[in-house]
Amino acid sequence: MKKSTVKEIRERFDNEVERFSNLETGQVATMDAKMVLELITCTARAVKPQAKTILDIGCGAGNYTLKMLSKVPDLDCTLIDLSQNMLDKAQERVSQETSGKVESIQGDIRDVILPQNHFDIILAGAVLHHLREDADWELVFQKLFDSLTPGGCLLISDLLVQDHPEVNKLVWKMYANYLQQHGGAEYQQKVFDYIEKEDTPRSMFFQLDMMKKVGFSSVEILHKNACFGAFGGIK
């Protein structure tokens, strides 16, 4: 199947703003969404308690940054998303919660120019699975590494595949069961259809290895449940 273009993905997210604006539920289609939001932001605070700057890639309506501001207040926040509608909502919500600067950038992380040695914390929630080729992944991880301050962290929550085909089949079956319990068979099929059309997830180990390759001094696995995981790297 031909994968969605960046334009098609942007158009879909332009119409999903309200669904992505609920801090209490997080994303129902994402297993452990609320718990992972807490875990990732607690980890960022543990690694960089004196953080001053945060970059939120694929920020959606701003949930990750809002949660981070509840742990480390008044950060300067940079928000990146494909969807201007999402950015407008994130900018509005985040600006109310920080006395720091809030900058929003519409664009694809592959194309956006980032400052070097600038961000103490980078969060990437359910976004990197839109990358396609190995070269995209390496480019983005290198760019994010370069833009972190020494001791800064990149923390990722995302959809994953497994490297072994039979294990992969098993975890996706677990995810199908989860979706059916939450919304029935039709809902499960709808989610699987748009994953098939839009997403090219990679395994956690592929991403951890790529982080080491571009220079991260340590990598951490925080959580994994079926085809979802939370993990990251420290510069």
Secondary structure as GFF3:
##gff-version 3
##sequence-region A 1 235
A	DSSP	alpha_helix	6	14	.	.	.	ID=ss1
A	DSSP	three_ten_helix	18	20	.	.	.	ID=ss2
A	DSSP	alpha_helix	33	47	.	.	.	ID=ss3
A	DSSP	beta_strand	53	57	.	.	.	ID=ss4
A	DSSP	alpha_helix	63	69	.	.	.	ID=ss5
A	DSSP	beta_strand	76	81	.	.	.	ID=ss6
A	DSSP	alpha_helix	84	95	.	.	.	ID=ss7
A	DSSP	beta_strand	102	106	.	.	.	ID=ss8
A	DSSP	beta_strand	119	125	.	.	.	ID=ss9
A	DSSP	three_ten_helix	128	130	.	.	.	ID=ss10
A	DSSP	alpha_helix	134	147	.	.	.	ID=ss11
A	DSSP	beta_strand	148	159	.	.	.	ID=ss12
A	DSSP	alpha_helix	165	198	.	.	.	ID=ss13
A	DSSP	alpha_helix	204	214	.	.	.	ID=ss14
A	DSSP	beta_strand	218	225	.	.	.	ID=ss15
A	DSSP	beta_strand	228	234	.	.	.	ID=ss16
###
